[in-house]
Amino acid sequence: MRQIRIVKYLTRRLGAALSGRLPITWLLALGFTGLMTLAVGTVFYVGAEETRRITFELLAERGGQALAQVVRSVDGILTPVRRQLAMMTEAVAEGRVDLRDRDQIAGLLVGSLSATPQIVGVGYVTASGVAYRATRGERDVKRIVLPGGEGIRRQLQTLAQSRAPEWLPPVWSTVLQQTVVTLRVPVFDENDQFLGVIEAAVGVGEVSRSLAESSNLNQQTAVILYDRDWVLAHPNLAKMQMTGSDQRPLPRLEEVGDPVLAEIWGKGKTPKGAFPVLLRQFDQEATLLNVEVGREDYVFLYREITRYGDKPWILGFYVTEETVEEAFGSLQMVVMTGALVLMGSIGLSLLLARVIRRPIKDFAQASEAVEAGDFDAVPALRRSPVREFDEGARSFNRMVEGLRERQKIRDLFGRFVPANVAARLLHDPSRLSLEGVRREVSVLFTDIYGFTALSESFPPEQVIPLLNRYLGIVCEIIAEEGGIVVDFIGDAVFALFGAPEFMADHPLCALRAARKIEAATTEFADAVRRKGIPFGYTRLGLNAGTVTVGNFGAADRLKYGAAGDAVNTAARIETANKALGTRLLAGNRIIELTGDTDCRPVGRVALRGRSEPMDLWEILPKGSGQDPWVLAYRQAYDALMRGDAEARESLRTLAEDRPDDQVIGWLLDASEVSALPVLYLGND
């Protein structure tokens, strides 16, 4: 009984010591010494096996991801081509483009070259065998009567019956002097009558350049083979002067100066073991080969895809086996560390205790910084040889990085992001690319006519509250339609639709927002004017196009924004309102994308900074497109553009009914000088 009381006493004392008053270093030293020798063997074995498993899985996952990157690289070039042709055929089917009009054919073909840089040539072949072709670098669209007669027409009818896009095999183009892969799509008018096919050619060299960039980034050699024996893309091809012929548009494996590629099918062998099995878990279609070339061993990973023609495309990459074996370094480190721990377990007890103690202290210090709210000052937790601490450190670091990203989003966008967009970005900051991306967006600029004079005539304490109320109305409407306010330029507002998050209907949203802003600000200005303050009316410019969106500014003062010709053009369109006496103008791209009919063309306008005039449209209130005067104006305008002599008389009649309409006035004045008048705005 006495012995039992002694054991209970010692147990109570040990419990008291373990309640928090005993330093962790001493606690680990006392317990670790007796258990290390027994436990280290088991822990070593389990840790080595677990590390081995994780290493194999990591290698397999990286292999699958690298292969997916090659596939994405190809899809990133060819998928936009298919999408562009789909947009072109849709425009014809909806009646927005008439392929019986040669000028509209030329506009459609040249526009597709501008919208899709990877297209090197585009053409339209009518059902009767007449071809219209445009190539990059040439401004004229050529008309060609194709030889073959009835044979060509039968081919076109076969494609019309399938109604599906078709990728053709690679061919050597004597016109483009390069090998190209061609996508052709049947096109039908609004009555579902077959008109012909639209074709787009993509240079093989463009694919090789993309693969060369991928190879440089990932230290691997990516290739694309056509039907196994022909090289469609390879980093070496991006540096070679490509030549070809109708019989041999592509080089063979041994002709690109790559000894590994030349031996893939001859010496390649499928390895045995766990790695190929794990690989199939990440990519069911992938195949792995070991290739021995000279004294070097290589690993070739590839997969076949058939979505770009009848013959398979083989997409893959190869790396040296040394690159793969480097990943096993962590496994070897576990083995060496386990042996050292086993031999010196007693002497290293205190050292190991300190190693475990360090991440706990680091975590406590980092948590204090998080509590203070200064996320930039939170130190990154260091890696730990203890797996649980290491996982905890990585999780903590990811959490802090997420907090930094959320803070960055708040700092970049402030209040001027729609609530639903802000919520999604805060939930998943990875959806926002801050590094800069190319994307088609709609751009809106607003300005207050006569605001400078108002600000000089009234005291700031009276002007600033009015301006803030006005800007609040504008920002609220933009947010309602899914746009963001990029910047305030005095009384002007610069807004984007389609970024930072992709919006398929960004032109419609921007157009709705513009109409709402014009109506709401007009009502606001009228109310202020009734109080004796000459608050000006709002002028708006709307445009759509591909721009670069992302972070702009200095390293310590970044701001989300957009840059590109579409942005500059939108600003110029807004200023064009002054010359035309209008309030809401839009570029032709907005009308093309939305199909809006509540508008009227105001003519071709040469904006400052642009080499070519562009068609501008005045956006009218919703539902006014069928007003008699609008219909009469459009009829007179179309007649004027056709060179009809009676057009001026129709315009004069409209001018008598609408003497304040400056658009009609300038068309009358300009048509006296030129049959196709252009308004030059100069540096206004």
C-alpha positions as CSV (number, residue, x, y, z in Angstrom):
1,M,0.0,0.0,0.0
2,R,2.9,2.3,0.8
3,Q,4.3,1.8,-2.6
4,I,0.9,2.7,-4.2
5,R,0.8,5.9,-2.2
6,I,4.3,6.8,-3.4
7,V,3.3,6.2,-7.0
8,K,0.2,8.3,-6.7
9,Y,2.2,11.1,-5.1
10,L,4.8,11.0,-7.9
11,T,2.0,10.9,-10.5
12,R,0.4,14.0,-8.9
13,R,3.7,15.9,-8.9
14,L,4.4,14.9,-12.5
15,G,0.9,16.1,-13.5
16,A,1.5,19.4,-11.8
17,A,4.8,19.7,-13.6
18,L,3.1,18.9,-16.9
19,S,0.4,21.6,-16.3
20,G,2.4,24.3,-18.0
21,R,5.1,25.2,-15.4
22,L,7.8,22.8,-16.9
23,P,9.7,24.1,-19.9
24,I,9.2,22.1,-23.0
25,T,12.9,21.6,-23.4
26,W,13.2,19.7,-20.1
27,L,9.9,17.8,-20.7
28,L,11.2,16.5,-24.0
29,A,14.6,15.7,-22.7
30,L,13.1,13.6,-19.8
31,G,10.7,11.7,-22.0
32,F,12.6,11.4,-25.2
33,T,15.7,9.7,-23.8
34,G,13.9,6.6,-22.7
35,L,11.6,6.3,-25.7
36,M,13.9,7.3,-28.6
37,T,15.8,4.1,-29.0
38,L,12.6,2.0,-29.1
39,A,10.6,4.4,-31.3
40,V,13.1,5.7,-33.7
41,G,13.3,2.5,-35.7
42,T,9.6,2.3,-36.2
43,V,9.3,6.1,-36.9
44,F,12.2,5.9,-39.3
45,Y,10.7,3.0,-41.3
46,V,7.2,4.7,-41.4
47,G,8.7,8.1,-42.3
48,A,10.8,6.7,-45.1
49,E,7.9,4.8,-46.6
50,E,5.6,7.8,-46.4
51,T,8.2,10.1,-47.9
52,R,8.8,7.6,-50.7
53,R,5.1,7.5,-51.4
54,I,4.7,11.2,-51.3
55,T,7.8,11.6,-53.6
56,F,6.3,9.2,-56.2
57,E,3.0,10.9,-56.1
58,L,4.6,14.3,-56.4
59,L,6.6,13.2,-59.4
60,A,3.5,11.7,-61.0
61,E,1.4,14.8,-60.3
62,R,4.2,17.1,-61.7
63,G,4.4,15.0,-64.8
64,G,0.7,15.2,-65.3
65,Q,0.7,18.9,-64.7
66,A,3.6,19.5,-67.1
67,L,1.9,17.4,-69.8
68,A,-1.3,19.4,-69.2
69,Q,0.7,22.6,-69.6
70,V,1.8,21.4,-73.1
71,V,-1.9,20.6,-74.0
72,R,-3.0,24.0,-72.7
73,S,-0.3,25.7,-74.7
74,V,-1.7,24.2,-77.9
75,D,-5.3,24.8,-77.0
76,G,-4.4,28.4,-76.1
77,I,-3.4,29.0,-79.7
78,L,-6.0,27.0,-81.6
79,T,-9.1,27.4,-79.4
80,P,-9.3,31.2,-79.9
81,V,-9.2,30.5,-83.7
82,R,-12.3,28.3,-83.5
83,R,-14.0,30.8,-81.2
84,Q,-13.2,33.6,-83.7
85,L,-14.7,31.7,-86.6
86,A,-17.8,30.8,-84.6
87,M,-18.3,34.6,-83.9
88,M,-17.9,35.3,-87.6
89,T,-20.4,32.7,-88.7
90,E,-22.8,33.8,-86.0
91,A,-22.6,37.4,-87.2
92,V,-23.5,36.2,-90.7
93,A,-26.3,33.9,-89.5
94,E,-27.8,36.8,-87.5
95,G,-27.7,39.1,-90.5
96,R,-25.1,41.5,-89.0
97,V,-22.7,40.8,-91.9
98,D,-23.8,40.3,-95.5
99,L,-21.4,38.0,-97.4
100,R,-22.9,39.1,-100.7
101,D,-21.3,42.5,-100.1
102,R,-17.6,42.5,-100.9
103,D,-16.8,45.4,-98.6
104,Q,-18.4,43.6,-95.7
105,I,-16.5,40.4,-96.6
106,A,-13.3,42.4,-96.5
107,G,-14.2,44.0,-93.2
108,L,-15.0,40.6,-91.7
109,L,-11.8,39.0,-92.8
110,V,-9.5,41.9,-91.9
111,G,-11.2,42.3,-88.5
112,S,-10.6,38.6,-87.7
113,L,-6.9,39.1,-88.4
114,S,-6.8,42.0,-85.9
115,A,-8.8,40.1,-83.3
116,T,-6.8,36.9,-83.4
117,P,-3.0,37.4,-83.7
118,Q,-2.3,33.7,-84.3
119,I,-4.2,33.7,-87.6
120,V,-1.8,34.3,-90.4
121,G,-4.4,34.0,-93.2
122,V,-8.2,34.0,-93.4
123,G,-10.5,33.4,-96.4
124,Y,-14.1,33.0,-97.4
125,V,-15.0,30.6,-100.2
126,T,-18.4,31.0,-101.7
127,A,-20.6,28.0,-102.6
128,S,-19.8,28.6,-106.2
129,G,-16.0,28.4,-105.8
130,V,-15.0,32.1,-105.6
131,A,-12.5,32.8,-102.8
132,Y,-11.7,36.0,-100.9
133,R,-8.5,35.8,-98.9
134,A,-6.6,38.1,-96.6
135,T,-3.2,37.6,-95.1
136,R,-1.4,39.2,-92.2
137,G,0.8,42.1,-93.4
138,E,-1.3,42.8,-96.5
139,R,-4.2,45.3,-96.4
140,D,-6.0,44.2,-99.5
141,V,-8.4,41.3,-99.8
142,K,-7.9,39.2,-102.9
143,R,-10.6,37.7,-105.0
144,I,-9.7,34.3,-106.6
145,V,-11.8,32.0,-108.8
146,L,-10.7,28.5,-107.6
147,P,-10.0,25.8,-110.2
148,G,-11.8,22.6,-109.9
149,G,-15.3,23.8,-110.7
150,E,-17.9,21.1,-109.8
151,G,-15.4,19.2,-107.6
152,I,-14.9,22.2,-105.4
153,R,-18.7,22.7,-105.1
154,R,-19.2,19.1,-104.1
155,Q,-16.6,19.4,-101.4
156,L,-18.3,22.5,-100.1
157,Q,-21.7,20.9,-100.1
158,T,-20.3,17.9,-98.1
159,L,-19.0,20.3,-95.4
160,A,-22.3,22.1,-95.5
161,Q,-24.2,18.9,-94.7
162,S,-21.9,18.1,-91.8
163,R,-22.4,21.7,-90.4
164,A,-19.4,21.1,-88.2
165,P,-16.0,22.8,-88.1
166,E,-13.2,20.8,-89.7
167,W,-9.4,20.9,-89.0
168,L,-7.4,20.1,-92.2
169,P,-4.0,18.3,-92.2
170,P,-0.9,20.5,-92.2
171,V,0.0,21.9,-95.7
172,W,2.7,24.1,-97.1
173,S,1.3,27.5,-98.1
174,T,3.1,29.0,-101.1
175,V,1.3,32.3,-100.4
176,L,2.3,32.5,-96.7
177,Q,5.7,30.6,-97.2
178,Q,5.1,28.5,-94.2
179,T,3.4,25.3,-93.1
180,V,-0.1,26.0,-91.7
181,V,-3.0,24.1,-90.1
182,T,-6.4,25.3,-91.3
183,L,-9.8,25.4,-89.7
184,R,-12.8,25.7,-92.0
185,V,-16.4,26.3,-90.9
186,P,-19.5,26.3,-93.1
187,V,-21.5,29.5,-93.0
188,F,-25.2,30.0,-93.4
189,D,-27.3,33.2,-93.7
190,E,-30.3,34.2,-91.6
191,N,-32.5,32.0,-93.7
192,D,-30.2,29.0,-93.1
193,Q,-29.1,29.1,-96.7
194,F,-25.6,27.7,-97.3
195,L,-23.2,30.5,-98.4
196,G,-19.8,28.9,-98.4
197,V,-17.0,28.3,-95.9
198,I,-14.8,30.5,-93.8
199,E,-11.2,29.3,-93.4
200,A,-8.5,30.4,-91.0
201,A,-4.8,29.3,-91.2
202,V,-2.5,29.2,-88.2
203,G,1.3,29.0,-88.7
204,V,3.1,26.0,-87.3
205,G,5.9,28.3,-86.3
206,E,3.6,30.1,-83.9
207,V,3.0,26.8,-82.1
208,S,6.7,26.0,-82.0
209,R,7.4,29.5,-80.4
210,S,4.9,28.8,-77.7
211,L,6.4,25.4,-77.0
212,A,9.9,27.0,-76.9
213,E,8.7,29.4,-74.2
214,S,7.2,26.5,-72.2
215,S,10.5,24.6,-72.5
216,N,12.5,27.5,-71.2
217,L,10.2,28.0,-68.2
218,N,10.0,24.4,-67.1
219,Q,13.5,23.0,-68.1
220,Q,11.9,20.5,-70.5
221,T,11.7,19.9,-74.2
222,A,8.1,20.0,-75.4
223,V,7.2,18.6,-78.8
224,I,4.1,18.0,-81.0
225,L,4.2,15.2,-83.5
226,Y,1.8,14.6,-86.3
227,D,0.9,11.0,-87.0
228,R,4.0,9.9,-85.0
229,D,6.6,10.4,-87.8
230,W,6.2,14.1,-88.5
231,V,7.3,17.0,-86.3
232,L,4.6,19.6,-86.1
233,A,6.1,21.8,-83.4
234,H,9.5,21.7,-81.6
235,P,11.6,24.5,-79.9
236,N,14.3,24.1,-82.6
237,L,11.7,24.9,-85.3
238,A,11.1,28.3,-83.8
239,K,14.8,29.1,-84.6
240,M,15.0,27.4,-88.1
241,Q,14.1,28.8,-91.5
242,M,11.1,26.7,-92.4
243,T,10.9,25.3,-95.9
244,G,8.5,22.8,-97.3
245,S,6.5,21.5,-100.2
246,D,3.1,20.1,-101.0
247,Q,4.4,16.5,-100.5
248,R,6.4,17.2,-97.3
249,P,4.9,20.2,-95.4
250,L,6.5,18.9,-92.1
251,P,10.0,17.7,-91.3
252,R,10.6,14.1,-90.1
253,L,11.8,13.3,-86.6
254,E,15.4,13.1,-87.6
255,E,15.4,16.4,-89.5
256,V,15.0,18.9,-86.6
257,G,18.4,18.4,-85.0
258,D,17.2,16.6,-81.9
259,P,18.9,13.2,-81.3
260,V,16.5,12.3,-78.5
261,L,13.4,12.9,-80.7
262,A,15.0,10.8,-83.5
263,E,15.3,7.8,-81.2
264,I,11.9,7.9,-79.3
265,W,10.1,5.2,-81.3
266,G,13.2,3.1,-81.9
267,K,14.7,2.9,-78.4
268,G,11.9,4.0,-76.2
269,K,10.7,1.5,-73.7
270,T,7.8,1.5,-71.2
271,P,9.3,1.2,-67.6
272,K,7.9,-1.1,-65.0
273,G,7.1,-0.3,-61.4
274,A,5.0,2.1,-59.3
275,F,5.6,5.3,-61.2
276,P,3.7,4.5,-64.4
277,V,0.8,3.2,-62.2
278,L,0.7,6.5,-60.2
279,L,1.0,8.5,-63.4
280,R,-2.2,7.0,-64.7
281,Q,-4.0,8.2,-61.7
282,F,-3.3,11.8,-62.7
283,D,-3.7,11.4,-66.5
284,Q,-5.4,8.3,-67.8
285,E,-4.2,9.0,-71.4
286,A,-0.5,9.6,-70.7
287,T,2.2,7.2,-71.8
288,L,5.7,7.1,-70.4
289,L,8.9,6.0,-72.3
290,N,12.5,5.6,-71.2
291,V,14.9,6.6,-74.0
292,E,18.6,5.9,-74.0
293,V,20.7,8.2,-76.2
294,G,24.4,7.8,-76.0
295,R,25.3,7.9,-72.3
296,E,22.2,9.9,-71.2
297,D,18.8,8.5,-70.2
298,Y,15.7,10.4,-70.9
299,V,12.0,10.2,-69.8
300,F,9.4,11.0,-72.5
301,L,5.8,11.6,-71.4
302,Y,3.2,12.0,-74.1
303,R,-0.5,11.7,-74.9
304,E,-2.5,11.6,-78.2
305,I,-5.3,14.0,-79.0
306,T,-7.6,13.8,-82.1
307,R,-9.6,17.1,-81.8
308,Y,-7.5,18.8,-84.5
309,G,-8.0,16.5,-87.4
310,D,-8.3,12.9,-88.5
311,K,-4.7,12.1,-87.7
312,P,-3.6,12.1,-84.1
313,W,-1.5,14.9,-82.6
314,I,1.1,13.5,-80.1
315,L,1.8,16.1,-77.4
316,G,4.5,15.5,-75.0
317,F,7.9,16.5,-73.4
318,Y,11.1,14.8,-72.4
319,V,13.6,15.5,-69.6
320,T,16.8,13.8,-68.4
321,E,16.4,11.1,-65.8
322,E,18.7,13.2,-63.6
323,T,16.0,15.8,-63.4
324,V,13.6,13.1,-62.2
325,E,16.1,11.6,-59.8
326,E,16.7,15.0,-58.1
327,A,13.2,14.7,-56.6
328,F,14.4,11.6,-54.7
329,G,16.8,13.8,-52.7
330,S,14.3,14.2,-49.9
331,L,14.0,10.5,-49.6
332,Q,17.7,10.0,-49.3
333,M,17.9,12.8,-46.7
334,V,15.3,10.9,-44.6
335,V,17.5,7.8,-44.7
336,M,20.7,9.7,-43.7
337,T,18.9,11.6,-41.0
338,G,17.3,8.5,-39.5
339,A,20.6,6.8,-39.2
340,L,22.2,9.7,-37.5
341,V,19.3,10.0,-35.1
342,L,19.4,6.3,-34.3
343,M,23.1,6.5,-33.4
344,G,23.0,9.7,-31.4
345,S,19.5,9.7,-29.9
346,I,20.6,10.4,-26.4
347,G,23.0,13.2,-27.2
348,L,20.6,14.9,-29.6
349,S,17.6,15.0,-27.2
350,L,18.1,18.6,-26.1
351,L,18.9,19.7,-29.7
352,L,15.7,18.1,-31.0
353,A,13.8,19.7,-28.2
354,R,15.0,23.1,-29.3
355,V,14.1,22.3,-32.9
356,I,10.6,21.6,-31.8
357,R,10.5,24.6,-29.5
358,R,11.6,27.0,-32.3
359,P,8.4,26.8,-34.5
360,I,6.2,27.2,-31.5
361,K,7.9,30.4,-30.6
362,D,7.9,31.6,-34.2
363,F,4.2,30.8,-34.4
364,A,3.5,32.8,-31.2
365,Q,5.4,35.8,-32.5
366,A,3.7,35.7,-36.0
367,S,0.3,35.4,-34.3
368,E,0.9,38.6,-32.4
369,A,1.7,40.4,-35.7
370,V,-1.5,39.0,-37.2
371,E,-3.5,40.2,-34.2
372,A,-2.0,43.7,-34.7
373,G,-3.4,43.7,-38.3
374,D,0.0,44.4,-39.9
375,F,0.1,41.6,-42.5
376,D,3.1,42.8,-44.3
377,A,5.1,42.6,-41.1
378,V,4.1,39.0,-40.4
379,P,7.3,36.8,-40.9
380,A,7.0,33.7,-42.9
381,L,7.2,30.6,-40.7
382,R,10.3,28.6,-41.4
383,R,10.2,25.0,-42.5
384,S,10.5,22.4,-39.8
385,P,11.9,18.8,-39.9
386,V,8.8,17.8,-37.8
387,R,6.1,17.1,-40.4
388,E,3.1,18.3,-38.3
389,F,4.9,21.6,-37.6
390,D,5.9,21.9,-41.2
391,E,2.4,21.4,-42.4
392,G,1.2,23.9,-39.8
393,A,3.8,26.4,-40.9
394,R,2.7,26.0,-44.5
395,S,-0.9,26.3,-43.6
396,F,-0.2,29.4,-41.5
397,N,1.8,31.0,-44.3
398,R,-1.0,30.3,-46.8
399,M,-3.5,31.9,-44.4
400,V,-1.3,35.0,-44.1
401,E,-0.8,35.2,-47.8
402,G,-4.6,35.0,-48.3
403,L,-5.1,37.8,-45.8
404,R,-2.5,39.9,-47.7
405,E,-4.3,39.2,-51.0
406,R,-7.6,40.2,-49.5
407,Q,-6.1,43.4,-48.1
408,K,-4.5,44.1,-51.5
409,I,-7.9,43.7,-53.2
410,R,-9.5,46.1,-50.7
411,D,-6.6,48.6,-51.3
412,L,-6.8,48.3,-55.1
413,F,-10.5,48.6,-55.6
414,G,-11.8,50.3,-52.5
415,R,-15.6,50.8,-52.6
416,F,-15.9,50.8,-56.4
417,V,-16.4,47.1,-57.1
418,P,-19.9,45.4,-57.3
419,A,-20.6,43.6,-54.0
420,N,-21.0,40.2,-55.6
421,V,-17.7,40.6,-57.5
422,A,-15.9,41.7,-54.4
423,A,-17.3,38.8,-52.4
424,R,-16.1,36.3,-55.0
425,L,-12.6,37.9,-55.1
426,L,-12.3,37.9,-51.4
427,H,-13.4,34.3,-51.2
428,D,-10.9,33.3,-53.9
429,P,-8.2,35.9,-54.7
430,S,-6.7,33.6,-57.3
431,R,-9.6,34.6,-59.6
432,L,-7.9,38.0,-60.0
433,S,-4.8,38.2,-62.1
434,L,-2.8,41.2,-60.9
435,E,0.1,40.5,-63.2
436,G,-1.6,41.7,-66.3
437,V,-3.7,39.9,-68.9
438,R,-5.0,40.6,-72.4
439,R,-8.8,40.6,-72.4
440,E,-11.7,42.1,-74.4
441,V,-13.6,44.6,-72.2
442,S,-16.0,47.5,-72.6
443,V,-14.7,50.9,-71.5
444,L,-16.8,53.8,-70.4
445,F,-15.8,57.5,-69.9
446,T,-18.0,60.2,-68.5
447,D,-17.5,63.9,-68.2
448,I,-19.6,66.9,-67.0
449,Y,-20.0,69.6,-69.6
450,G,-19.1,73.0,-68.2
451,F,-17.9,71.8,-64.8
452,T,-14.7,73.8,-64.8
453,A,-16.6,77.0,-65.2
454,L,-19.0,76.0,-62.4
455,S,-16.1,75.1,-60.0
456,E,-14.5,78.5,-60.7
457,S,-17.8,80.4,-60.1
458,F,-18.9,78.8,-56.9
459,P,-17.1,78.1,-53.6
460,P,-15.6,74.6,-53.0
461,E,-17.9,73.9,-50.0
462,Q,-20.9,74.2,-52.4
463,V,-19.4,72.4,-55.4
464,I,-17.7,69.4,-53.7
465,P,-20.9,68.0,-52.1
466,L,-22.7,68.3,-55.4
467,L,-19.9,66.5,-57.2
468,N,-19.8,63.8,-54.6
469,R,-23.5,63.2,-54.9
470,Y,-23.2,63.1,-58.7
471,L,-20.3,60.6,-58.6
472,G,-22.2,58.5,-56.1
473,I,-25.1,58.1,-58.6
474,V,-22.7,57.2,-61.4
475,C,-20.7,54.7,-59.3
476,E,-23.8,53.0,-58.1
477,I,-25.2,52.4,-61.6
478,I,-21.8,51.1,-62.8
479,A,-21.7,48.6,-59.9
480,E,-25.3,47.5,-60.5
481,E,-24.4,46.5,-64.0
482,G,-21.2,44.6,-62.9
483,G,-18.6,47.2,-63.9
484,I,-15.8,48.7,-61.8
485,V,-14.7,52.3,-61.4
486,V,-11.0,52.4,-62.4
487,D,-10.3,56.1,-61.7
488,F,-11.7,59.5,-61.1
489,I,-10.2,62.2,-63.3
490,G,-11.6,65.4,-61.8
491,D,-15.3,65.2,-62.5
492,A,-14.7,62.4,-65.1
493,V,-15.2,58.7,-64.4
494,F,-13.2,55.9,-66.1
495,A,-15.0,52.5,-65.8
496,L,-14.5,48.9,-67.0
497,F,-16.9,46.1,-67.8
498,G,-15.4,42.6,-68.1
499,A,-12.5,42.9,-65.6
500,P,-11.2,41.9,-63.1
501,E,-13.7,39.1,-63.6
502,F,-14.6,37.8,-67.1
503,M,-18.1,38.9,-68.3
504,A,-19.5,37.3,-71.5
505,D,-22.1,40.1,-71.8
506,H,-19.9,43.1,-70.9
507,P,-21.0,45.2,-73.9
508,L,-24.7,44.9,-73.0
509,C,-23.9,45.7,-69.3
510,A,-21.9,48.7,-70.3
511,L,-24.6,49.9,-72.7
512,R,-27.3,49.6,-70.1
513,A,-25.1,51.4,-67.6
514,A,-24.5,54.3,-70.0
515,R,-28.2,54.8,-70.7
516,K,-29.0,54.7,-67.0
517,I,-26.2,57.2,-66.2
518,E,-27.4,59.6,-68.9
519,A,-31.0,59.5,-67.6
520,A,-30.1,59.7,-63.9
521,T,-27.5,62.5,-64.3
522,T,-29.8,64.5,-66.5
523,E,-32.5,64.3,-63.8
524,F,-29.8,65.3,-61.2
525,A,-28.6,68.2,-63.3
526,D,-32.1,69.5,-63.9
527,A,-32.8,69.4,-60.2
528,V,-29.6,71.3,-59.3
529,R,-30.3,73.9,-62.1
530,R,-33.8,74.6,-60.6
531,K,-31.9,75.7,-57.5
532,G,-29.9,78.3,-59.5
533,I,-26.7,76.3,-59.9
534,P,-25.7,75.7,-63.6
535,F,-24.7,72.1,-63.2
536,G,-23.7,70.7,-66.7
537,Y,-25.0,67.7,-68.4
538,T,-23.0,64.4,-68.7
539,R,-21.3,63.4,-71.9
540,L,-20.4,59.7,-72.2
541,G,-18.1,57.7,-74.5
542,L,-18.4,53.9,-74.9
543,N,-16.0,51.5,-76.6
544,A,-15.1,47.8,-76.6
545,G,-11.8,46.1,-77.5
546,T,-8.9,44.1,-76.3
547,V,-6.7,45.8,-73.6
548,T,-4.2,44.9,-71.0
549,V,-5.7,44.8,-67.5
550,G,-3.7,44.5,-64.3
551,N,-1.6,46.4,-61.8
552,F,-0.2,49.7,-62.9
553,G,2.0,52.2,-61.0
554,A,5.1,52.3,-58.8
555,A,6.2,49.4,-56.6
556,D,4.8,51.2,-53.5
557,R,1.7,52.6,-55.1
558,L,-0.1,50.1,-57.4
559,K,-3.5,50.5,-58.8
560,Y,-5.7,48.2,-60.9
561,G,-6.4,49.6,-64.3
562,A,-6.4,49.0,-68.1
563,A,-4.3,50.2,-71.0
564,G,-4.6,49.9,-74.7
565,D,-6.0,51.5,-77.8
566,A,-9.6,50.7,-76.8
567,V,-9.2,52.8,-73.6
568,N,-7.7,55.8,-75.4
569,T,-10.4,55.6,-78.1
570,A,-13.2,55.5,-75.5
571,A,-11.8,58.8,-74.1
572,R,-11.6,60.4,-77.5
573,I,-15.2,59.2,-78.3
574,E,-16.4,61.0,-75.1
575,T,-14.8,64.3,-76.3
576,A,-16.4,63.9,-79.7
577,N,-19.7,64.6,-78.1
578,K,-18.7,68.3,-77.9
579,A,-18.2,68.6,-81.7
580,L,-21.4,66.6,-82.5
581,G,-23.7,68.1,-79.9
582,T,-24.5,64.7,-78.5
583,R,-24.3,63.3,-75.0
584,L,-23.8,59.5,-75.5
585,L,-21.6,58.2,-78.3
586,A,-20.4,54.6,-78.8
587,G,-17.8,53.0,-81.1
588,N,-18.9,50.6,-83.8
589,R,-17.6,47.6,-81.8
590,I,-20.3,48.1,-79.2
591,I,-23.1,48.1,-81.7
592,E,-21.6,45.0,-83.4
593,L,-21.5,43.1,-80.1
594,T,-24.9,44.1,-78.7
595,G,-26.9,44.4,-81.9
596,D,-28.7,47.5,-80.4
597,T,-31.1,49.3,-82.6
598,D,-32.0,52.2,-80.4
599,C,-29.2,54.3,-81.9
600,R,-28.3,56.2,-85.0
601,P,-25.0,56.5,-87.0
602,V,-23.4,59.9,-86.8
603,G,-20.8,59.3,-89.5
604,R,-17.1,58.6,-89.8
605,V,-15.1,60.6,-87.3
606,A,-11.3,61.0,-87.3
607,L,-10.4,60.9,-83.6
608,R,-7.1,62.4,-82.3
609,G,-4.4,59.8,-82.2
610,R,-6.0,57.4,-84.8
611,S,-4.8,57.0,-88.3
612,E,-8.1,55.9,-89.7
613,P,-11.6,57.4,-89.2
614,M,-14.1,55.2,-87.3
615,D,-17.9,54.9,-87.3
616,L,-19.6,56.4,-84.3
617,W,-23.1,55.9,-83.1
618,E,-25.3,58.1,-80.9
619,I,-27.0,55.9,-78.3
620,L,-30.7,56.9,-78.0
621,P,-33.1,56.2,-75.2
622,K,-34.4,52.6,-75.0
623,G,-37.3,52.1,-77.4
624,S,-36.7,55.2,-79.5
625,G,-35.2,53.3,-82.5
626,Q,-38.6,53.1,-84.1
627,D,-39.5,56.8,-83.8
628,P,-40.4,58.3,-87.2
629,W,-37.6,60.9,-87.2
630,V,-35.0,58.2,-86.3
631,L,-36.2,55.9,-89.1
632,A,-36.2,58.9,-91.5
633,Y,-32.7,59.9,-90.4
634,R,-31.3,56.4,-90.9
635,Q,-32.9,56.2,-94.4
636,A,-31.3,59.5,-95.3
637,Y,-28.0,58.6,-93.8
638,D,-27.9,55.2,-95.7
639,A,-28.7,57.1,-98.9
640,L,-25.9,59.6,-98.3
641,M,-23.4,56.8,-97.7
642,R,-24.5,55.2,-101.0
643,G,-24.0,58.6,-102.8
644,D,-27.7,59.1,-103.5
645,A,-28.3,62.6,-104.7
646,E,-31.7,62.8,-102.9
647,A,-30.1,62.2,-99.5
648,R,-29.2,65.8,-99.0
649,E,-32.8,66.9,-99.6
650,S,-34.0,64.4,-97.0
651,L,-31.4,65.7,-94.6
652,R,-32.6,69.3,-95.2
653,T,-36.2,68.3,-94.4
654,L,-35.0,66.7,-91.2
655,A,-32.9,69.8,-90.4
656,E,-36.0,72.0,-90.7
657,D,-37.9,69.8,-88.2
658,R,-34.9,69.5,-85.9
659,P,-32.9,72.8,-86.2
660,D,-30.8,72.1,-83.1
661,D,-29.6,68.7,-84.3
662,Q,-25.8,69.3,-84.9
663,V,-25.3,65.9,-86.4
664,I,-27.7,66.6,-89.2
665,G,-26.1,70.0,-89.7
666,W,-22.5,68.7,-90.0
667,L,-23.6,65.9,-92.4
668,L,-25.2,68.6,-94.6
669,D,-22.2,70.8,-94.5
670,A,-19.7,68.0,-95.0
671,S,-21.6,66.4,-97.9
672,E,-21.2,69.5,-99.9
673,V,-17.4,68.8,-100.0
674,S,-17.2,65.0,-100.1
675,A,-19.5,62.1,-101.0
676,L,-18.3,60.2,-98.0
677,P,-17.8,62.9,-95.3
678,V,-15.4,62.5,-92.4
679,L,-15.4,64.8,-89.4
680,Y,-11.9,65.7,-88.3
681,L,-11.7,66.6,-84.6
682,G,-8.0,67.5,-84.6
683,N,-6.6,68.1,-81.1
684,D,-9.9,69.2,-79.5
